[in-house]
Amino acid sequence: MIEGARRGRRKPAAGMREAALPPSSDRGEGTGEVFLRLAIAQGSLGLESTRALALGPVELTEISVRLLGVRFPVDLSGGVRRFRHVRGQVARARLELPLAIASAALLDRVRRAAPTCDRLVLSANLDGLTVGLAGPTWALAFDCVAAPDAVDLRLVLEDARGEGLDAPAHVLACRVVDAACAGLASRHGGAFVLQDPVRAAARLVLPDAGARVPATEGLQLTVGVSDDGRAGRVTLTAERGAAPPQLSMRAVRALEHAELLAEADHAAFVGELERARAAYLEALERAPRHLEAARRLAALDLAIGEREAAAYATLSEVASVSDAGLLGSVVLEAMGEVEAAYAAASRAAADEPFGALAARAWTRAARLAPTRAAAAAALDEALVRSPGYADARWARIEARLATGDARGALGDVEHLEANTRSKHERHEVLRRAADRFFDRGLTEDAERLFERALRYEPKSARGGRPRARPARPWAHLARPRPLRARRRPRAPRARRRARDRARAREGARCLRGRQALGGRARGGDPSGRRGRARSAPVRGHDAQRSRGPARRSARPPPPARAGRDGGE
């Protein structure tokens, strides 16, 4: 909007007046969705937009064009239609990028460089963007530092890190940004330049309203970040005559890195790894303690293979290897320092803002943990950062079964079942869980899980048994029986024998007590042993038959009273 112009019913600035425009001019011109109106400000006539315009994921919230060669007095009766062919120059423009919408819009472009990518997350930070990508077995995160330069915008990639990648993290980050900005930006090493984004936006919207594309020379870009309650919003403002913005220390450092490592980054981008390694070594000769160059060289050595010692030496000369994040953890594990690798992975996971990568880092820390308690805590943190991460969920199932927590393991199985979509995936989850429970000796839980799996694929009970273990407790489920026909499984033979012996001893003890009470009532020997042979213990079915009467006679009866005829 032109500085000082009146919009709507706001009070005009001092010394300004709004032109008396006909009603038709405020309704806009053209066949597209662009609406323009005339505005007068600072003694000049111009055009401005009346509302925000959507350009894909980008929103053009404001654009003001100052018309050249128009002198007062001027006849405004023709409205916008009369002045839309006049040459002009952009006085002010504002572009906004809602990151939540941009993530969904750019996913198809990103898949050109990463075909297995199923998640793209963009979030705002103080210096630009944090980009996160995740696939079934990998995760990648990096920062895009924004540095405006007059009418151009420079994006420098920094701090690339990942887990489960098949190439250096910085190289994959460059390929992803190159695919996302294809046709919009030019690449220079590890930096990308968006050339005159304001002119590109004006070229898309103004011709639809029948207006000329204005000139953008003399504009100055500034980048801002705002919070919209979701992932954030990046704002790009262009204003004529504004002072150049002051770059942050990180932006200045990122520009120096991009200039120093441009040749090496380009060689790594095109796949010439040996030439890239030589260029990184040359950069380290110019800047011996350059941390970013050392990390990229170490990542390159790990990608080439069988150069773990060289990567360890490169990182140790610059700083502590444990401070290199996930890269340092991989190098330390390759060198046999498991405790240091666990500490590096835990520290990197705690500092990681991208949830998918943090979950994988915590899973790595759980695998390297020295104790079961530390591993369980790391797996809990992994599932807090990414509840849908299946590998961490399976790892926690194994850890809980190892400690005897079958109830917690069943809860994790229910989470996995709920997170799947198709019936085949749910069957595979339950079948795999049944195998895990059976391996730990929990046959009843394993049978119930297999029965639940049969709900989704009933035919899988025939021939679906693993070959390595032909005997499974659920083999009888090949032909499901009605619930009434399913009896409770019998106890083991040793347990049944012990139960029978206990019942026999109880029956014999009760029988002896009843005999002793009978002898005392007759006045004989209280022990009941005089004049008769010692009673043999009752075994087997005799004990079961005598169980009822013996229990009733276990308590001694009350003393006998004299009857009506005297008695004893």
Protein Blocks (a to p, Z undefined) as FASTA:
>chain_A
ZZhiaehjaccdehiacddddfklmnogajblbdcddddeehiacdddfbdcdehjbccf
bccdddehiacdddfklommlmmmpccddfbdcddddfklmmmmmmmmmmmmmmmbcbdc
ddddfklcadddddfkbccddddddddehjbccdddehiacehiabdfklmmmmmmmmmm
gokaccehjaccdehkllmmmmmmmmmnopacddfehiacddddddehinopcdddddeh
iacddddfklmmmmmmmmmmmmmmmmmmnopaklmmmmmmmmmmmmmmlmklmmmmmmmm
mmnooplmmmmmmmmmmmcfklnojmlmmmmmmnopaklmmmmmmmmmmmpmblklmmmm
mmmmmmmpmbfklmmmmmmmmmmmmmmlmklmmmmmmmmmmnopaklmmmmmmmmmmmpm
blmlmmmmmmmmmmmmmmnopamlmmmmmmmmmmmmmmlmgopacfklmbcfklmmmpcc
dfklpccddddfklmmmmmmmmmmmmmmmmmmmmmmmmmmnopafklpgopacddddehj
llmmmmmmmmmmmpccddddddfkopZZ
